Amino acid sequence: MNKYEPLGRKLDLRSGRVDLSHGSGGRAMARLIADVFHKAFDNEFLRAGNDQSVFGVAGGRMVMTTDGYVVSPLFFPGGDIGDLAVNGTINDIAMAGAKPLYMSASFIIEEGFPLADLARVAQSMGDASRAANVPIITGDTKVVERGKADGLFISTACVGVVPAGLYLSGDRARPGDVILLSGSIGDHGVAVMSKRENLSFEAQVLSDTAALHDLVAVMVEAAGASIRLMRDPTRGGLAATLNEIAHQSRVGVRIEEAAVPVRPRVAAACELLGLDPLFVANEGKLVAFVASEAAETLLAAMRAHPLGQDSARIGEVIEDEHCFVQMTTAFGGGRIVDWLSGEQLPRIC
Amino acid sequence: MKHVDEYRDGELARDLARRIALEARAGHTYRFMEFCGGHTHAISRYGVEDLLPGNIRMIHGPGCPVCVLPMGRIDDAITLAERPQVTLCTYGDLMRVPGSNGSSLLKSKAAGADIRMVYSTLDAIAIASNEPERQVVFLAIGFETTTPPTAMAIRLAQKKRLTNFSVFCNHVLTPSAIQKILQASDPGAVEIDGLIGPAHVSTIIGTTPYQRFATEFHKPVVVAGFEPLDVVQAILMLLRQVNEGRAEIENQYIRAVSADGNRKALAEIADIFELRDSFEWRGLGEIPDSALRLREPYAQFDAERRFAIVTKPARDNPACECGAILRGVKRPRDCKLFGAACTPETPMGACMVSSEGSCAAYWAYGRFRDRETGLQRVGAR
């Protein structure tokens, strides 16, 4: 005799597709949540089966952030929208020097989206959250009609706690501070672009998507309050991050082009596409501004961590009321590294 | 990155810079124009000017096809794209270029026009093949470099018997524009002592078309590649020509350019395109024999004929100094609009429109030089 299935027929995770019933609040949605999300994220909070999760807090200061993920294509060399949505949001917490604790995840799914892809993304999120030791403890699912979304959008939020005595903020850079970068730039952007349908090329570059909170913990341990601020150079790349900080802190920034690590394959792909690696997105790198006397200690600590092996000292903070980011080029001249105007598109001649 | 890094070597650059500093005569000012936006970009991006002595001035020419496309033609493209049956395919650089009254292809796209960014003319052909119900128009712009790919697309469309593909042709010719600049006689017009000739354009047309600038105008020309070392070497070659009283066509870019150019590409261009009597260049005005249109046998692929496009003149902001900047009469910072009303986010004139325009390059890479306190001249030691 068939076993009684309270949530109706099992999902066809091989060839089935998401339909509007999966977002309607009925049995099909309960089945989707149970078979896809709870299975992938499994933890005691989700097993309680509530619309929210309750957790205890210690004293001190907490930090919270939220981020939306709309990457195209959803799967790219080195990662997918799932681990990106976990790592990216954890990194925003980590940049406060904080320890991330819990996450939420919200899904907007287009009607017709393959269940196999959804399960793959959920699995990747589950793996990333377990690896980071930051459980996804609450979530939401919506299904919209075909054509009203591009496959799958994910929004995640995260809360964390800030160690006592640590006040990292983009307005704290001071002239004389040293700027450290945790590794090579441009990997994520080039990996994603290499899979765009109208731009296919075999770049053999993997996204650097990674959760940086463990590296950050090591850095805080090594240099503590000497760290002025940290930021992960995502959209707009290193150039945007340095300009943001220069403006927030009302200082100038000077970097050495030759000191900024760029993998040869990334450099070659950028050359081909007419892109500048300084403006290309990263998902597993951070920039730290630190008081000069602590710079060497901090750099050594970063290099001792697997995610910071290629860390480099790339420049320093200078006085400049115009808040320019200047660069000494490897060629021997000087230039500004400006914000990006519009999208960074290939040149045509 | 082999085959590229060699052309960006700082040691070699400093060595060339020392020779330039040695050979540049004190008390003499050298004014060299690099015609191409690609050279302007390399000069700005790598900080080449920091390696040059103060008496060598680089004048940034009009060689940026996005920049010199007149506003009226952008208006035409927008009108075309807004036709319900038309799919307009364009290179990404053109999306933000301002048309009249603050319009742009980007804004039209947001309002619902079917405008698609392509990376190659073949993408446009693929769209026309896959969507026979759409009238696919390729917005063709560029100098001689981008003309062969347009020719190839037309040839392919002919072979595939595509009836829904056409080209809105805005291809222009470099030698005609160089001649116009050398003939400039407006008050304050700058005497140019030599020209860095186009890189990629010359791979197609060769070096012979520049001969008249040496014989008729007595200007030295050095055709050079787009890498920073190419540019520095070309400057040294120009300097030597001037010092020795020579006016010759020299080829620094021998790894890619021959005297005759790419004959196959030239033959294909000549078969499909013919000269227009005159064409407007943004910032430079009307220039005779400076642009191409499709020949009669290819009329079915000509968007201008198919959609009966008649370009209406559109005026740039009267305060815009692009014309004077493109001729080397003024510098970007001499323009009242520069950095105030006119920035890369809200470009008013030709030179700010594309990253290869002289104002945009100056804004993006060089504006720190306007200050009293700034980066030291790092290279000129």
Interface residues (C-beta under 8 A of the other chain):
Chain A: N198 L199 R254 A258 P264 A267 A268 E271 D276 H322 F324 Q326 T328 T329 A330 F331 G332 G333 G334 R335 I336 D338 S341 G342 E343 L345 P346 R347 I348 C349
Chain B: M1 V4 R8 D9 G10 A13 R14 A17 G37 G38 H41 S44 R45 Y46 G47 V48 E49 D50 L51 P65 V66 Y91 G92 D93 M95 R96 M117 V118 Y119 D123 I141 G142 F143 T145 T146 H200 P228 T343 P344 E345 S355 E356 A360 W363 A364 Y365 G366 R367 F368 R371 L375 R377 V378 G379
